[in-house]
Amino acid sequence: MAALTDEQIREAFNLFDADGSGAIDAEEMALAMKGLGFGDLPRDEVERMIRTMSTDSKGLIGYSEFERVVKSRMAKKDSPEEILKAFQLFDLDKKGKISFANLKEVAKLLGENPGDD
């Protein structure tokens, strides 16, 4: 499986930016990381990532910081099985690609209510 494209990462960010603010908080980050196949990260780890990456004091990160976190985590995933598992989480219709509709469905499964944007 190829790495996620910049477009796919952008779509995931927009999907988990539930309030449409252009930034995500620790709760949205935890959902995004789970949705991207990184599992349930401990709350303190997510908060530490936010503190480390945040350029403001509000505990939020924008897209560029989110992209760095995702790409860094993807680079650390050694197991091809783990990569395939994450991909399959999003490839709900088993077409070998991830569509925006797939991302929306995964968000719904995770308890999010994504818009139609």
C-alpha positions in Angstrom: 0.0 0.0 0.0 1.2 3.5 -0.8 1.4 6.1 1.8 -1.6 8.4 2.3 -1.6 11.3 -0.2 -1.6 14.9 0.9 -5.2 15.1 -0.4 -6.2 12.2 1.7 -4.6 13.7 4.8 -6.3 17.0 4.1 -9.7 15.2 3.8 -9.1 13.4 7.1 -8.2 16.7 8.8 -11.3 18.4 7.4 -13.5 15.5 8.5 -12.3 15.4 12.0 -12.3 19.2 12.4 -15.9 18.8 13.5 -16.5 22.4 14.4 -15.0 23.7 11.1 -12.6 26.0 12.9 -9.5 25.1 10.8 -7.8 23.7 13.9 -8.3 20.5 15.9 -8.1 20.0 19.7 -7.0 17.0 21.6 -10.3 15.2 21.4 -10.6 15.7 17.6 -6.9 14.7 17.3 -7.5 11.5 19.2 -10.5 10.6 16.9 -8.4 11.4 13.8 -5.5 9.3 14.9 -7.9 6.4 15.7 -9.6 6.8 12.4 -6.3 6.7 10.6 -5.4 3.4 12.2 -3.2 4.5 15.0 -5.5 3.0 17.7 -6.6 4.5 20.9 -3.8 6.7 22.0 -3.5 7.6 25.6 -5.0 11.1 26.4 -1.7 12.3 27.8 0.1 11.3 24.6 -2.4 13.2 22.4 -2.2 16.2 24.7 1.7 16.1 24.5 1.5 15.9 20.7 -0.8 19.0 20.7 1.5 20.9 23.1 4.6 20.0 21.1 3.1 20.9 17.7 0.8 23.8 18.6 1.9 27.3 17.5 -0.6 29.0 19.9 -1.5 28.7 23.5 -5.0 27.5 22.9 -4.2 23.8 22.7 -5.1 23.6 19.0 -3.2 22.5 15.9 -3.8 23.5 12.3 -3.5 21.4 9.2 0.3 21.7 8.7 0.9 20.5 12.2 -1.6 17.6 11.8 0.1 16.6 8.5 3.5 16.5 10.2 2.1 14.3 13.0 0.4 11.9 10.6 3.5 11.6 8.3 5.7 11.1 11.3 3.5 8.4 12.7 3.2 6.7 9.2 7.0 6.7 9.0 7.3 4.9 12.3 4.8 2.2 11.3 7.2 -0.7 10.4 4.7 -3.5 9.9 3.2 -3.9 6.5 0.3 -5.7 8.2 -0.4 -2.6 10.3 -0.4 -0.4 7.2 -2.7 -2.7 5.4 -5.1 -2.8 8.4 -5.2 1.0 8.6 -5.9 1.2 4.8 -8.6 -1.5 5.1 -10.3 0.5 7.8 -11.0 3.2 5.3 -11.5 1.1 2.2 -15.0 0.1 3.2 -16.1 -0.8 -0.3 -12.9 -2.9 -1.0 -12.0 -1.0 -4.2 -8.3 -0.5 -3.3 -8.7 3.2 -2.8 -10.1 5.6 -0.1 -12.8 8.0 -1.1 -14.2 11.0 0.7 -17.4 8.9 1.2 -15.3 6.2 2.9 -13.8 8.8 5.3 -17.3 10.1 6.1 -18.5 6.6 6.9 -15.5 5.9 9.2 -16.2 9.2 11.0 -19.8 8.1 11.6 -18.6 4.8 12.9 -16.4 6.7 15.3 -19.3 8.8 16.6 -18.6 11.9 14.5 -21.2 13.7 12.5 -19.3 15.0 9.4 -20.8 17.6 7.2 -21.2 17.3 3.4 -18.3 19.6 2.6 
